[in-house]
Amino acid sequence: EVILESQIFLKKNKNEIVINILSIAYITKGLFDESISLLEKFLKKEPNNYSFLNNLGLSFLKKGDFIKAQYNFKRSLDIKPNQVQTLNNFGSLMRDLEKPQEAINYFKKALILGQNIFETNYNLASVYQSVGNYDLSLKFFHKALLINSKFTVADRNISLMTKYTNNDAHFKSMKKKYDDKKLSNYQL
């Protein structure tokens, strides 16, 4: 529905926000080539639009074309070096390329610029977990949960590491969340 409405609106008004919404909708549906085509079309008119470049990089990242993803994230950051979403996406790329220290650096820079970003806290926690730094991983999973307390995937990861800390407070917190009938199946 978002895709159809955005396409209709875009025919009448070439609005940057709608272009980005449509691009993200395509990405969410796994329609990476449609997102790439859309963004490349509008980048011909606005070659320095850092937001379009970030979404183009994200489209390539999700498609698995890491070279083009990196190229577009770099272009976006050349235009706007402190763009938090691009820093987060670049960190995700570095994580996928199995370059954990570079991923950590991008995520940390993004968090310095915007502390209350759920996704970046979660991503940083995941990278720390992957390299065995459980203390920092726990710290950032907890920060992510402070921002979005119903995101129980972070809870699951904390539960895995809680075995190392012998702390049952997290189990009690998880049980309370599971008893809350408002959680969707995805959140469970």
Residue, then its C-alpha position, 0 to 999 in steps of 0.5 A: e500500500v505504501i508503495l502504491e500510494s508513494q508511486i501515485f504521489l511521486k507522479k504529481n510531486k517529486n518530493e525527496i521525502v516520498i522518494n526516500i519512503l518509496s525506496i525504503a518500502y522497496i528495500t523492505k519488500g526485497l525489491f532492491d533493483e526497484s529501489i536502485s533504479l528509483l534512486e539512480k534516476f533521481l541522483k541524475k538530477e541531484p547527484n549530491n543528495y546524501s540521503f539518496l546516496n545512503n539509501l542507494g548504498l543500503s539497497f546495494l548492501k541488502k542486495g549483497d553488492f558490498i562494493k557498490a554499497q561501500y562506494n555510495f556510503k562513502r559518497s554520502l559521508d563525503i557530502k555529509p560526514n556526520q549523517v548518523q544513518t549512513l554511519n550506522n549503515f556503513g557500520s552494518l556493511m563493515r560487520d557483514l564484511e567481517k571487519p568488526q573494529e571498523a564496524i565498531n568505529y562507525f557505530k560509535k561515531a553514530l552514537i556520539l552524534g545520536q545517543n538514543i538510536f535503537e538500531t545503532n545500539y543494537n548493532l554495536a552490541s551484536v558486533y561486541q558479542s561476535v568478538g567475545n566482548y560480552d561486557l560491552s555487548l550487554k551494555f549496548f543491548h541494555k541501552a537498546l532495550l531502554i529505547n525499545s523495551k519490547f524488542t525481545v531479540a535483544d533480550r534473547n541475546i542478553s539471556l545467552m550472555t547472562k549465563y556467563t554472569n549468573n544474573d537472574a534479574h534478566f530472566k525475571s524481566m523476560k518472563k514479565k515481558y512474555d506474560d504481557k499479552k500485548l507483544s506480537n509473535y515477532q517480538l516473542 
